[in-house]
Amino acid sequence: MISIPMKESKKIPGEKPARSMNFIEEIIKEDIRNGKNDGRVHTRFPPEPNGYLHIGHAKSICLNFGLGEKYRGKTNLRFDDTNPIKEEVEYVDSIMEDVKWLGFDWEDRLFYASDYFEQLYEYAVILIQKGKAYVCDMPADEISATRGTPNRPGKDSPYRDRSVEENLDLFIRMRSGEFPDGARVLRAKIDMTSPNMHMRDPVIYRILHASHHRTGDTWCIYPMYDFAHGQSDSIEGITHSICTLEFEVHRPLYDWLIREIGIYAPRQIEFARLNLNYTVMSKRKLLELVQEGKVTGWDDPRMPTISGLRRRGYTPESIRNFAEIIGVAKRDNVIDVSLLEFCIREDLNKRADRVMGVLNPVKVVIDNFPEDRVEEMEAMNNPEDPARSTRKVPFSRELYIEREDFMEDPPRKFFRMTPGREVRLRSAYIVKCESVEKDPKSGQITVIHCTYDPMTRSGMPDSNRKVKGTLHWVSARHAIESKVRLYDRLFSVPDPDNAEEGKTFKDYLNPDSLNVVKGYLEPSIREAQAGDTFQFERKGYFIVDKDSRSDALVFNRVVALRDSWAKTGHQK
């Protein structure tokens, strides 16, 4: 994170207090101080509706809308919908839902590049009339072959010197639908020897006889992204066009187009995109995972999409906090996914009620507890928030505990249940293991027999007696059986994009990214609704999934209580 201290304390009207500023805020503050754009701050978030947004887009959303809020400015939501082949209304709807869920409001400023198709066409005509654009009949592969390399200049198209009149005639006929796909393109006439490959007569319009999700069949030529993007910013009066670093080399083209067309020029500022380890941040690769059934959909809780994180149980507050912590940098870097997991733990620790649930059970029988007795134990809902009060948890003779919480022959510093040792059952009694029953064939323990000390319950004389271990438990008679999905990281290596020769990123999918178990939960969970989050004591944070029914709850693990990957050697 790059954080630049404030150089002076002069107050700008309407500016919210801030402890420090990133370099983009420094630029904006200087522009305001100099009276540029009459002191206006107007940003935009411009997604392409060709997939679901991911955590990297969330950073951009927080940045653009956050700047609008901080400087009492405006932020547009604009869909750069210039490629009807890859765009769908489903993606548009999902993007709007994601932005709203993160807590941001574009108010009445919802726009589409397709709103400007007629204006963009007129801009292209201006370039043709100025001799700055020409219709090229070369097929795409020939255009690519003649562009040269960074160290070798390109070759002029044989159609580069067509007259203005011929170019206008051909461009009009392209629009009228006279030519098939790929027959002709419109190219900017710049410099085929430029060291910047994007300036070597780039294609700015192509023929696509494809129905657009908003304009239908009105158009059969569509502007390229690089032609529509900067001009759309100009049309909307954007003051600060904030892009990720890969667009830095595109900026000379944007500036050239705006200058030659003769329109208002926004200021483009580039920042480092979010790179997160143990995942991929390419919509194309995420689409592959969806289409090939490697995941269950765009909102699979293992996906880094905003919809996947939402279903996983991440909160808007945790993602906004994550974006704030990582900050805005000028150079690319890789953020450890454990920081994102830390942010959701911090948030859910404050808001999630505690419940007890056993995911790999072994039965405990308390031999000296009456068979027909049920006691109500009082347990805190959230020790971080005493106002959340307490709940009643039934306690009976037969319980479930986690199988991993018992060992017959334990190592040193194992402070859970072992033969002859006392442990406390959370919010209940101290018990001692007296004997075990085993399956005669497998040797696996099937029942643990214990005795309890009735004087150790809360309010009794020995309630404060200390023992080293405390275990969670569930009354076997009252347990609610639920499906529990134990999600983990989708990839098993930090950099799945950097595949070995002969492999792809999909070869590094984590085979243990999802395990489904039957959970036994305390009965207070019975009335839970989809979207409710809980901390299963000692197990992690969980959310009720949308697949749940009133008689069949399904829980997704949001995150474990602590980062276990570093301890198990996954992180090097």
Secondary structure as the mmCIF struct_conf table of DSSP 4:
data_model
#
loop_
_struct_conf.conf_type_id
_struct_conf.id
_struct_conf.beg_label_comp_id
_struct_conf.beg_label_asym_id
_struct_conf.beg_label_seq_id
_struct_conf.end_label_comp_id
_struct_conf.end_label_asym_id
_struct_conf.end_label_seq_id
STRN STRN1 ILE A 4 ILE A 4
HELX_LH_PP_P HELX_LH_PP_P1 PRO A 5 MET A 6
BEND BEND1 LYS A 7 LYS A 7
HELX_LH_PP_P HELX_LH_PP_P2 LYS A 10 ILE A 12
TURN_TY1_P TURN_TY1_P1 PRO A 13 GLY A 14
HELX_LH_PP_P HELX_LH_PP_P3 GLU A 15 PRO A 17
BEND BEND2 ARG A 19 ARG A 19
STRN STRN2 MET A 21 MET A 21
HELX_RH_AL_P HELX_RH_AL_P1 PHE A 23 ARG A 33
TURN_TY1_P TURN_TY1_P2 ASN A 34 GLY A 35
HELX_RH_3T_P HELX_RH_3T_P1 LYS A 36 GLY A 39
STRN STRN3 HIS A 42 PHE A 45
BEND BEND3 PRO A 49 GLY A 51
STRN STRN4 HIS A 54 HIS A 54
HELX_RH_AL_P HELX_RH_AL_P2 ILE A 55 LYS A 70
TURN_TY1_P TURN_TY1_P3 TYR A 71 ARG A 72
STRN STRN5 LYS A 74 PHE A 79
TURN_TY1_P TURN_TY1_P4 PRO A 84 LYS A 86
HELX_RH_AL_P HELX_RH_AL_P3 VAL A 89 TRP A 101
TURN_TY1_P TURN_TY1_P5 LEU A 102 GLY A 103
TURN_TY1_P TURN_TY1_P6 GLU A 107 ASP A 108
STRN STRN6 LEU A 110 TYR A 112
HELX_RH_3T_P HELX_RH_3T_P2 ALA A 113 TYR A 116
HELX_RH_AL_P HELX_RH_AL_P4 PHE A 117 GLN A 129
TURN_TY1_P TURN_TY1_P7 LYS A 130 GLY A 131
STRN STRN7 ALA A 133 CYS A 136
HELX_RH_AL_P HELX_RH_AL_P5 ALA A 140 ALA A 145
TURN_TY1_P TURN_TY1_P8 THR A 146 ARG A 147
STRN STRN8 THR A 149 THR A 149
TURN_TY1_P TURN_TY1_P9 PRO A 150 ASN A 151
STRN STRN9 ARG A 152 ARG A 152
TURN_TY1_P TURN_TY1_P10 PRO A 158 ASP A 161
HELX_RH_AL_P HELX_RH_AL_P6 VAL A 164 SER A 176
TURN_TY1_P TURN_TY1_P11 GLY A 177 GLY A 177
BEND BEND4 PHE A 179 PHE A 179
TURN_TY1_P TURN_TY1_P12 ASP A 181 GLY A 182
BEND BEND5 ALA A 183 ALA A 183
STRN STRN10 VAL A 185 ALA A 188
TURN_TY1_P TURN_TY1_P13 MET A 192 THR A 193
BEND BEND6 PRO A 195 ASN A 196
HELX_RH_3T_P HELX_RH_3T_P3 MET A 197 MET A 199
BEND BEND7 ARG A 200 ASP A 201
STRN STRN11 VAL A 203 ILE A 207
STRN STRN12 HIS A 212 HIS A 212
TURN_TY1_P TURN_TY1_P14 HIS A 213 THR A 215
STRN STRN13 GLY A 216 GLY A 216
TURN_TY1_P TURN_TY1_P15 ASP A 217 ASP A 217
BEND BEND8 THR A 218 THR A 218
BEND BEND9 CYS A 220 CYS A 220
STRN STRN14 ILE A 221 PRO A 223
HELX_RH_AL_P HELX_RH_AL_P7 TYR A 225 ILE A 235
TURN_TY1_P TURN_TY1_P16 GLU A 236 GLY A 237
BEND BEND10 THR A 239 THR A 239
STRN STRN15 HIS A 240 THR A 244
HELX_RH_3T_P HELX_RH_3T_P4 LEU A 245 HIS A 250
HELX_RH_AL_P HELX_RH_AL_P8 ARG A 251 ILE A 261
TURN_TY1_P TURN_TY1_P17 GLY A 262 GLY A 262
HELX_LH_PP_P HELX_LH_PP_P4 PRO A 266 PRO A 266
STRN STRN16 ARG A 267 PHE A 271
HELX_LH_PP_P HELX_LH_PP_P5 ALA A 272 LEU A 274
STRN STRN17 ASN A 275 LEU A 276
TURN_TY1_P TURN_TY1_P18 ASN A 277 TYR A 278
BEND BEND11 THR A 279 THR A 279
HELX_RH_AL_P HELX_RH_AL_P9 LYS A 283 GLN A 291
TURN_TY1_P TURN_TY1_P19 GLU A 292 GLY A 293
BEND BEND12 LYS A 294 GLY A 297
TURN_TY1_P TURN_TY1_P20 TRP A 298 ASP A 299
TURN_TY1_P TURN_TY1_P21 PRO A 301 ARG A 302
BEND BEND13 MET A 303 MET A 303
STRN STRN18 THR A 305 THR A 305
HELX_RH_AL_P HELX_RH_AL_P10 ILE A 306 ARG A 312
TURN_TY1_P TURN_TY1_P22 GLY A 313 GLY A 313
HELX_RH_AL_P HELX_RH_AL_P11 PRO A 316 ILE A 326
BEND BEND14 LYS A 330 ARG A 331
STRN STRN19 VAL A 334 ILE A 335
HELX_RH_AL_P HELX_RH_AL_P12 VAL A 337 ARG A 351
HELX_LH_PP_P HELX_LH_PP_P6 ALA A 352 ALA A 352
STRN STRN20 ASP A 353 VAL A 355
STRN STRN21 GLY A 357 VAL A 358
BEND BEND15 LEU A 359 ASN A 360
STRN STRN22 PRO A 361 ILE A 366
TURN_TY1_P TURN_TY1_P23 ASP A 367 ASN A 368
BEND BEND16 PHE A 369 PHE A 369
TURN_TY1_P TURN_TY1_P24 GLU A 371 ASP A 372
STRN STRN23 GLU A 375 MET A 380
BEND BEND17 ASN A 381 ASN A 381
TURN_TY1_P TURN_TY1_P25 PRO A 383 GLU A 384
HELX_RH_3T_P HELX_RH_3T_P5 PRO A 386 ARG A 388
STRN STRN24 THR A 390 PHE A 395
BEND BEND18 ARG A 397 ARG A 397
STRN STRN25 GLU A 398 GLU A 402
HELX_RH_3T_P HELX_RH_3T_P6 ARG A 403 ASP A 405
STRN STRN26 PHE A 406 PHE A 406
BEND BEND19 GLU A 408 ASP A 409
HELX_LH_PP_P HELX_LH_PP_P7 PRO A 410 PRO A 411
TURN_TY1_P TURN_TY1_P26 ARG A 412 LYS A 413
BEND BEND20 ARG A 416 ARG A 416
STRN STRN27 MET A 417 MET A 417
STRN STRN28 PRO A 419 PRO A 419
TURN_TY1_P TURN_TY1_P27 GLY A 420 GLY A 420
STRN STRN29 GLU A 422 LEU A 425
TURN_TY1_P TURN_TY1_P28 ARG A 426 SER A 427
BEND BEND21 ALA A 428 ALA A 428
STRN STRN30 ILE A 430 LYS A 438
TURN_TY1_P TURN_TY1_P29 PRO A 440 SER A 442
STRN STRN31 ILE A 445 ASP A 453
HELX_RH_3T_P HELX_RH_3T_P7 PRO A 454 THR A 456
BEND BEND22 ARG A 457 ARG A 457
TURN_TY1_P TURN_TY1_P30 SER A 458 GLY A 459
BEND BEND23 MET A 460 MET A 460
TURN_TY1_P TURN_TY1_P31 PRO A 461 ASN A 464
BEND BEND24 LYS A 468 LYS A 468
STRN STRN32 THR A 470 LEU A 471
STRN STRN33 VAL A 474 SER A 475
TURN_TY1_P TURN_TY1_P32 ALA A 476 HIS A 478
HELX_LH_PP_P HELX_LH_PP_P8 ALA A 479 ALA A 479
STRN STRN34 ILE A 480 TYR A 487
BEND BEND25 LEU A 490 LEU A 490
STRN STRN35 PHE A 491 PHE A 491
BEND BEND26 SER A 492 PRO A 494
TURN_TY1_P TURN_TY1_P33 PRO A 496 ASP A 497
BEND BEND27 ASN A 498 ASN A 498
HELX_LH_PP_P HELX_LH_PP_P9 ALA A 499 GLU A 500
TURN_TY1_P TURN_TY1_P34 GLU A 501 GLY A 502
HELX_RH_3T_P HELX_RH_3T_P8 PHE A 505 TYR A 508
STRN STRN36 LEU A 509 LEU A 509
TURN_TY1_P TURN_TY1_P35 PRO A 511 ASP A 512
BEND BEND28 SER A 513 SER A 513
STRN STRN37 LEU A 514 LEU A 521
HELX_RH_3T_P HELX_RH_3T_P9 PRO A 523 GLU A 527
TURN_TY1_P TURN_TY1_P36 ALA A 530 GLY A 531
STRN STRN38 THR A 533 PHE A 536
TURN_TY1_P TURN_TY1_P37 GLU A 537 LYS A 539
STRN STRN39 GLY A 540 VAL A 544
TURN_TY1_P TURN_TY1_P38 LYS A 546 ASP A 547
STRN STRN40 ARG A 549 ARG A 549
TURN_TY1_P TURN_TY1_P39 SER A 550 ASP A 551
STRN STRN41 ALA A 552 ALA A 552
STRN STRN42 VAL A 554 VAL A 559
BEND BEND29 LEU A 561 ARG A 562
TURN_TY1_P TURN_TY1_P40 TRP A 565 GLY A 569
#
